[in-house]
Amino acid sequence: MKLSSLATRDPAITHHNPPHQIPLVAASSFVFDSIEQGIDIFDGQAPGHIYGRFGNPTVDAVAAKIAALEGYGLEEPCYGLFCSSGMAAIATTLIAVCQEGHKILTHGDLYGGSSSLIDRLATQGIQRIDTDIRNSEDVEDKLSEHPDVCVVYVETPSNPTLRCADLSYLADLAHHYGALLVVDNTFATPIVQQPLNHGADIVIHSTTKYMNGHGTGIAGAIVCRDEALFEERLKPVYRLYGGSGNAWDAWLVLNGLKTLPLRMERHSENAQRVAEYLLQRDKVRQVNYPGLPDHTDCATIGRQMKLHGGMLSFDLHGGLEAGKQFMNRLKFCTLTPTLGDVDTLVLHPATMSHRGIPRDVRLAHGITDGLIRLSVGIEAIEDILDDLDQALTGLPA
Ligand SMILES: *Cc1c(COP(=O)(O)O)cnc(C)c1O
């Protein structure tokens, strides 16, 4: 041991028997035993790490796990990248697969950030086209009308109206017209739905939500089936645009993934109970939940969703005033604009996530003044129902 406190290559830390849990490796760069080994790692001829922005043991471990979960059941392995946020995952993907002159076919009820990002790509010469993604004729008309569509970009279930699009059908159509199907699977998680198994080319996550599950960090992920698409398009953009995730967030998501299947079962069970309870309340005009038998997309849901997830929304008869009063009356549920945590979280789109969107546009997408979005948590169901009950009961008739 040298006297210098700056000595970094301590064999006691790096070469003893490994810890049981995947360690949190906080390092910006990695050491080569020799110049020959360095050359081999740089050339991709030997396994190993180079520089933190390209990869890191903790970051790569979580990317591989998410890829394995999304690709479960497929014959060939999938490829994963862990990103600094869900938005970084989306931006990396769209920049990697679209060029000037290309178009993106998508739908109006997207996550707000994704919607604004796709609008902003117009400055790079990439045009957005909206369609009713659940209407196959509409989608096919748009694809045949616009041969430059390179990506069909879909969220299902959608936010906050929980509409569901038929992934197998969209994948076939997209491929027929030479486009890729990119699916944001944040709301569902691979426990509920695996878009790659239904023909999607790329899956995106905001792991900030269910995968982390505890509201402790911002991160995202990209999973892709095709090796050439991954190596030649996605990986260079990931490395060069600076959207790679950090080890701390990777480590938090690794912890979250251990309980993801258990949590998704409980989220789904609780959300089903809440949806059925809300249906019986006369102050509630409509309930949107994929687990309700009269959901408008129930045939699609039956084909592609294994559980129904923890997200639901409902519309109050009293409109904006009722929506605001309901939010203020809640004591147990938390008013916050995120989703997918173990706690029950509630959002009023008209005054929160969608307040910047003109009212007529919002209404056209089913986002009414009295719409409430619930991310149903995994708490005791009685606690959730009691709180919703007292908040509804206190609303004027
Ligand atoms: C939150 C969210 C995003 C953005 O993810 P960040 O981690 O906040 O960057 C994208 N899509 C959906 C569906 C989301 O809910």
The ligand as a Gaussian input file, in Angstrom:
#p B3LYP/6-31G(d) Opt

LIG

0 1
 C      -43.312000       9.359000     -16.544000
 C      -43.490000       8.865000     -17.897000
 C      -42.558000       9.136000     -18.907000
 C      -41.338000      10.015000     -18.667000
 O      -40.470000       9.406000     -17.786000
 P      -39.431000      10.217000     -16.842000
 O      -38.767000       9.117000     -16.075000
 O      -40.238000      11.153000     -16.002000
 O      -38.500000      10.947000     -17.743000
 C      -42.782000       8.612000     -20.159000
 N      -43.877000       7.852000     -20.434000
 C      -44.799000       7.578000     -19.486000
 C      -45.966000       6.735000     -19.839000
 C      -44.635000       8.067000     -18.198000
 O      -45.566000       7.800000     -17.276000

